[in-house]
Amino acid sequence: MGYNPSINIVTNESLSLTPGTQDTVIMITGTAQWGPENSVEEFGNFANILDTYKEDVDDNTSIIKAADLAYANGAKTVKVLRIVDITEHMVIIFM
């Protein structure tokens, strides 16, 4: 009998960002078919994220969907960390 760690992802559909006078920064850790791997990239608009990570090609990729929601709800800056293989990497981010 061994220990089997698991990751639970919970989405909150009622999440909304309120645009304010300060910069709203969102951090996304997710998957995509293209783009830099295992490094944090910073973006000021959705078009740049789309150019970098391309369109989501299936339901298993998440960066584009999350970024679209973030900008639609008032994010000013989005930081993205693309992970390729969750079994090889454990990432903890403190902000």
Secondary structure, 3 states (H helix, E strand, C coil): CCCCCCCCCCCCCCCCCCCCCCCCEEEEEECCCCCCCCCEEEECCHHHHHHHHCCCCCCCCCHHHHHHHHHHCCCCEEEEEECCCCCCCCCCCCC
